[in-house]
Amino acid sequence: MTVQIFPPLTIPETLAAGPGPGNTDARVLQAFAGAGVADHMQGDVLRGMIECKSMLRAIWGTQNTYTFAVAGTGFSGLDAMFAAVMPGDKVVAFANGTFSGIDALTLRIKAATREELAADALDPKAASVAVIEVPHGQSVTGDLVEAALAEHKPKWAFMAHWETGSGRINDIRGFSDACERHGVMGLVDAVSSLGVEDFSIDDYPGVAGWASCPQKGLCCLPLTYAPVSFSDAYIASLNATGAYTYVHNPIFEARHWGIVDGHDVEKGTYHRTHSGYAVAALHESLRLTLQEGISARAAAYAHHEAALRDAVTALGCKVTSDMTSLVVLNLPDELAGREMELVQACRAAGFGIWPTLSEPVQVRIGILNQLKPTAIREIVRRFAGAMRALGADADPAVADARLDEHYAGAVAAE
């Protein structure tokens, strides 16, 4: 048999301007590439993991001992959080976009009985799970959560904090308060909000479990470590019921980060062969986040999103989102139905914007780690050019004027 030897893979640099992953900071890339070849039990690797725990607690704003990072993508962190949900558990899940919908499917799989899973293995209809569907483009409100928990009286409730599929922020205060009132343990997908919004999870005692990802607010793409945090009540429930997993069991996972029986083992401990490169990159990502400051970063996102929002509106688009790291928009009527064509043309030119992944099809433009006037101007310039290439009457000069209003005096500061 002839074995084909492919040429080296060369991936060109692109402008990642979608909902995530974001462009990784150069400092994080340097930390990843500059780490020495080391045994996974080498002292600096273990020290780095201990310090990562401390920094994650500061970034999450929590005293939860069970705060660490799951090896894998954001889906790995979410799967670990959902590991405590057992077959037959009563769950209410709120879905208002693609990703909270996937989370709701995961919960139906976790809570399904053997018979329910066998009846439809890929889309089980778990009788104990109530999925509350919220129309695309709308947010989950506290009143909606209150009514659903009062009606269904579940053990668990789930909501995405920021739903990237539709660009909507959901009512985390209303969710937490309702969970507290009804004695429900809340579970939250914070994949899109951690490192972007200024919030502390200890301010939301109704939420027992949180899961996020590395490649959005933390901008740490060269490794995949998903930050998670669990309350004592969550861990007690997990201890009482167990979980049908080893790899994503939060108690076992925490042991790899030196968290044993609710306490830190500060000398480090044996772990699942976490790479020194990966630990170095995560460590630098967390250092960068804390040095910038969560409040300052959140304010920067709000400032630059407002500029981008005004600029694309000037190009004839209608923004329907309220996140500060992402705008979700409808194209002008003259381009309606050509969303995928526009997105594909942008990607072919090294400009990575995204469509929505569910109906109605919209365009998503993100600003993760693009918090400079020059970066926003480049995004708007490329987007306007792509619209004009499809025949739209989009005047880039009008968009530039809107940006000038936002950034007057900012060039010198940058």
N, C-alpha and C positions, 0 to 999 in steps of 0.2 A: 504494500500500500504506500502510495506517495504521500508524504506529509508536507503540507503547505506551510512555509515559513512566511509569516506576514511581516511587512515592514514595521518599524517602530511606530507606536501610536503618538501622534502629535495633535494635541487638542488646543485650538487657538483660544486666546482670551476673548471673552464676551462680556457685555454689560448685562449683568443679571438684574433685570428690572421687573421681576414678577413678585408673586406672594412669598417666595422662598423656594429654594435656598437663596441667601443673599451673598454678595461678594465678600469673601473672607478677608479680614484685615491682614495687612502685610506682616504685622507683628506676630500674628497667630501662625501664619505660614512659615515664618522664620523659626519660631519655636519648634514647630513640627519637624522641619528639615534639619534644624541644628542640633537636635537631641542625639546624644551618642548611642551607639549600639550597646544596650544594657540588658542584663538579666531582669526579668519582671519583678524579682524580689530585691533588686538593688536598692540601697538606702534612699537615694534621691527620688526614685520612682515612688516608694512608699511614703516618703515625706510629701511629695507632690499630691498624692491621693488624700492624705490627711488635710493638707492645706486647701484642696479643692472642696472638701466637705465644709470647712469653715466659711469659705467664700460663697458657696452655694447657699448656706443658711443666711448670710448677709444679703445676698441678692434676692432670695425668696422673701426675706423679712420674717424669719421664723425661728422659734426655739425648738422645733421638732428635731429630736435626735435622729429620727429616720429620714434624713435628708442626704441624698447621694445622687449618683448618676448611673443609669442603666446602660450597659454597652449595647449600642444599636441606634437606630433612628428614633424619631419621635414616636413612631408606631410601637417600638419596643418599650418605651417608657409607659405609653398608654396601656399596652398589654399587661405590664407589670401591675399597674394600678388596678386594672380590671380583674386581676388574678384572684382577689378576695371574693368576687361574686361567684356563688355556687349554684348548681342546678336547683331550680325551684325558688330561688330568692326573688322577692318582689322588687321590681326596679321601675322607676319612671325615668325615661330619657327624653331630652328635648333636642330636636333636630331642626336646624334652620339653614342647612347648607350641606355641601358634599361631605365635609370631614366629620361634622357631628353626626351625619347620617351613617358614615362608616363606623364611628364609635357606637352608635345605636345597634348596628348589626353585630358588632363584637359583643355587646352586652346580651343580645338575644342568643348568640352562640354560647356564651358563658352560662346563662341562666336556663338554657333549654334542658329539659329532661332527656334521658337516653332515647325515649320514644319520639319526642319532638325533633331531636337532632336526626334520627334515622329517617323520619318522614320527609325532611327537606334539609339535607346536610349543609347546603350552601346558603340557605335563607330560612332558617328555622323560625317557626311561628310560636315563640315561647309564650305560653299563656300568662306567665308571671311578669312579663315585661310590657309596660305601656309606653309606646313611643308617641310623643306629642309632636306632630308635624307643624312647623311654623312656616308660612309661605316664604319663598325666596325673597330676599331683600328686606325682611322684617326681623326685628330683634326679639329675643325671649325676654318677657317682662316678669317682674316680681309677682304681679297679680296672676299671671298664667301659672307660674310655679306654685303659688299658694293654692290655687284651685285644684291643680292636678294632685298635689300631695295630700290635700284634704280628702279628695275622692278616692285615691288608690291606696293610701297608707303603706308606702313601700318601706323596705329596709334601706335601699340605696336610691339616690337620685343623681342624674348626670346632666351636665351642661358644658358646652364649650364657652370659654370666657370670650375669646374673639374668634368668630367663624370666618376663616379665610376664604371659604368657597363663595360667600356672598359679601364679604367685607363688612360684616355687622358686629358690633359690640353688644354682648348680652348683659343683663342686669345681675352682676355678681353679688351685689349687696342684697337685692331681693331674694336671690337664690339661697344665699347663706342664711338669711333671717328665716325664711320659710322652712329650711331644713332644721334649724334649731327649734322652731315652734312645734314641729311635728315629730321630733326625735328621729330624724332621718340622717343618714351619713351621706353627705354630698361628695361627689367625685367631679373634678374639673379638668378639662382639656385646656391647658394654658400654653399650647404650642406656639401660638402667634402673639401672645401678650408678654411673656417673660422677656425682660431685657428691653422692652419697648415702652410699656406703661409703668408708671410709678405706683406700685401697690405692694402691700405687705400681707402675706397670706394669713398671718396670725390675727389680722383684723376681721377675718371671716371664719369664726369658730364653727359654723355649720358645715364647713367643707372639711372632710376627713382625709381626702387624697387629692394630690395635684400631680400632673405630669406635663412635661414640656419637651423641647427638642433643642439640638445644638445649632442648627443651621439657619435660624431666623434671627431673633433678637440678640443672641449671643454671637452670631456670625463666626461659627467655629466649624467649618465644613470639612477640614482634612481628617477629622476623626468623627465618629458618631457616638456621642454620649448623651443620653436623654436625662435631664435633671428631673427628679421626683422628690416629693416630700409627703410624709404620712404622719397623721396624728396618733397619739397613744390609743385612742378609741379604735382607729382603723387596725393598728397592729394587734390589739386585744381581740378584735373580731377574727382576724386572720389566724391568730394562735388557736382560737376556739374551733375554727372550721377546717383549717388547712387550705391547700390549694392544689389543683391538679397540674402542677408544674414545678420543676426545680429551677430552671434557668431564669424564669421571670417571677419567681416567688420573692416578694420584697424582703422577707426576713432572711432568706438565703443570700439574696443579692447584697443586702446591707452588710452581711458578714464579710464579703469581699472588700468592703470599704472600712473594715475595722469597727463596725457597729454590732455589738454582741449583747443580747439580753437587755437592750435599751441603753447601753452605755458605749462610749467611745473607747476603743483600744488604741491609744495614741501611738504605740510603737509600730503600728501597721500589722497586717496579717496576711496569710496566704490568700491569693485571689485568683480569679479565672484568667490568668495570663494577660492582664491589661498591658498594652504596649507602652514603653517609655515615650515613644513619639506621640501617642494619643494623649497620655497624661500631660505631657509638656504643652501640647496645643490647647487642651482644655484649661490648664492652669493659666496660660497667658490670656486666653479669652476672658476668663473670670477676672483676672487682674485688670484688664483693660476696661471691663464693664464697671468695676468698682472705682477705678481712677477717674473715669469720665463722670461717674455719679448717675444713679438711676433717674433722679429728678431732672438733672440737666439733659440727659439723653432723651427723656420723655418730652421735655419742652422742645428740644430740637426737632424731634419727629413731628410734633404738632405744627411747628412753624413751617417746616418744609412741605408737609402734606398740604397745608393751606395754600401754599404757593403753587404746587402742582395742580391742586383742585381748580384754582382760579384759571390757570393757564389752559388746561384741557377744556374747561367750560368756554373759554374764549375761542377755542377751536370748534365749538359747536356741539361738544359732547355733554351728556347729562350724567353727573356723578350720583350714585345711589348708596354709597358706602359711608360709614362713619369711623372707620379705623384710621389711625394716624401713620401707619406704615404702608398703606395700600389704598389706591383708589380703584373702585369698580365702577365702570361707566357704560352707558349706551352710546354708540356712535351716532352721528347725525343721520337723519332720515335718508340722505342720499347714499349712505354706506350700509344701511340696515340689511342684515343677511350676509354681509361680507366680513364678519368678525374673524372667522378662521383664516380667510385669505390674507387679511391684514396682519394677523399674528404670525402666520407662517412666513410672510415676506420680511417682517421684522427679524425673526429668528435667523433667516437665511443671511441677513446682513449683520449678524452678531449682536443683535439687540433683543434680549430675552424677555419679552412680555408674554402674558398668558391669557387664554380665554377662561371663562368659568367652565367648570366640568359638568355642570348640570343645566337644565333649562331654567330660565331663558339664557341664551348664549350672550355673554357680555365680555368686555375686555378688562383685564386686571393689570395695573401698572404699580409696581412696588418700589420702595425707596430704602430697602434694608441696607444699612451701611453706606448710604449715599447722602449723607447729611452735610452737604456743601452746596452753596448756590451754583457753582460751576457744574456739579453733578446733575442737579435738577434741570438746569438750562440744557444740558446735553440730552437728557431724557426727553424733554419737550421738543427739542430740535428734531430728534430722530422720529418721534411720534408724529409730529406735524408733517415731516417729509414723507412718511409712509402713507399718511392720509391723502396727501396731495398726489402721490404716485398712483393712487386708486381713483383719482379724479375728484376728490373732495375740494370744496371751496374753503380751505382752511388757511387762514392768513397767519403765518408765523410771526409777523410783526406785531399783531394784536396780542398774541400770547407773550411775546417778549416784553411788551409794555406792562402787562400784568405782573410779570416777574420783576420788572424794574421797580414797580410799586412796593413789592414785598421786600426786595433786597436793597433798597436805597441805602447806601453807606456800608453795605455788608462786604463789598469786594476788598476794601482795605483791611477789614477785620479778619477776613479769611487769609 
